[in-house]
């Protein structure tokens, strides 16, 4: 065995899983039909990996929603409130992921958070006093046997117990240590069953090892695996890490009876220092993650072989070439990209192409680094890919502290804005987007195919905007949005109006469940070619006397939700985007838009996983990049921002330092735990904690939202609070959206009356 991968995209080459799952949710197909689609996709993946010449193929990386949720289900970690619904196993699974509202009951979904430093979301496992960890599921074993029936002996993979504990939520006074014994027994049983089925290797993913580790953390990890590995029998166990380095746990890993250890040598470049200081054991197999599983640029084989040589210079251990992480985070294949010029496609590698890269690297190693493969690859990197924008980079070099500073100070600005807008207490708004109905998507598709003119396309969107403005006015929302019907995606749409971007037709990547995103590619230097949002914002404002928010995606989020360049720093690339957006903000202001929301949903996403690197390698430039966008607006212009599905508590001061006037947070799935942090840190920015979860189809009642608002006001002064959903409403259906917003406005008005009564 010389090549393998950690995981492969599961949504299908043409997003078949998304469409089948959505049909199941709408009762258009049966569970058997959904499972048949899933089986077809798994088998296609296994065959594609096998045909590319990869030696060992993973199984268990397929999921209907999330592999962390799969592991919780496998181990009976299902809170009682979901069991009481009495649903089928599949529907119970989806109830945890999406929430449930029906004849059997009404429950919210589990919290959903970002998977380490990616735009993928995982469902947070919940341990409570009723949790009885034991092996109850069969998915892992069934998929192994499914591959066996095809003549393929796969390597089963699952999330490890340590990562499960690090990512989980503990209630009823439970602690991680309470579940070490039961988890140990369950994983031992898993290994025993796989051994009996004829598995040769099993992959246990422990990415939590790339976080900072304490002595207590290492003690829990050791306790878990001393017990688990004692029961492995003839089975070989691969301990797989990714997204960073194991600088403070390498010796712990070496001391345990793992047969292989997987290290990320791309994002975890510090692992090279680890391997220098702590040579890899000769009696284990090094799974060397040398192909980037998170970006789409073709690997420079000369550089990759150099890294590999450094990693293996102090060991005689067997080496297996692999990806830095699962290929879940890149699109399926370049084969379906018909509009990218071949000259440009040669620089790119999606998941299928990365399989070929592994095979070619293995061939080059076998041939002593000689031959045409290496030379052809080297030739690709000797020619410039784009033409530099010298004037833009000179402007960036000339920036001073004044360019990042907005005056007057926020407290004074907020007083000016209060007088300017005359909004009621607890002003209501939404985050920006409204449902992208089939008619909206059809209109966009018709324009793309040339079936309608731009004027016809705009006319449809204008009517949709007017319809939703009327709805917002009718229900009594205070600050309106135009609905973003012209936007295919909150990042791609902006990139289409900026120089320096490239776009794919089928470059879909799973974000969560059935939700896919199509990240653009930052190809070269970025600058604004034309106004982006001004026309739609001005039209919307002309249709109402209410304040209409202008809606932009922030520079850090555009960078983090694109495939970034690797030839310049992320700091410089983000500053280029920030200057482009600054032009857009000033255009909106000149055209009478008084509130401008600059979304930084992904600010925390690329925060280094080691705390010591937070400021020196990220926040020291990410926060100023946001300030650069809005630093020149007038004090009467109110700047909002929005963040979602991340743990913000530990960077709350940096978020306050963005110097926005108002920030809305996703808070509902996290049970409003962020409020305590805001209160503790005397957070100065006015806030809109999301009062209901928009990633679930359930409709919150008016009283439910009233109760949420009361919880907010127990921690945050009413004068600092906005009322809004937790994220944009693009993915929701129209009936549930309208019903939820009606209840939101009614709830806000009820609490306003209560506050007025207290004042009287």
PyMOL commands that set and color helices and strands:
alter all, ss='L'
color gray80, all
select helices_A, chain A and resi 16-25+31-51+67-74+80-83+89-98+139-149+161-167+176-197+207-210+215-229+250-255+271-277+301-312+327-329+334-336+342-345+351-366+372-380+390-397+401-404+410-421+438-448+454-475+492-495+534-542+555-560+570-590+611-630+649-656+674-680+702-713+718-720+734-759
alter helices_A, ss='H'
color red, helices_A
select strands_A, chain A and resi 58-59+100-102+105-107+112-114+121-123+126-127+155-159+169-170+201-205+236-240+260-264+285-291+319-323+479-480+498-502+509-512+515-517+521-528+547-553+595-599+638-643+662-665+686-689
alter strands_A, ss='S'
color yellow, strands_A
deselect
rebuild
show_as cartoon
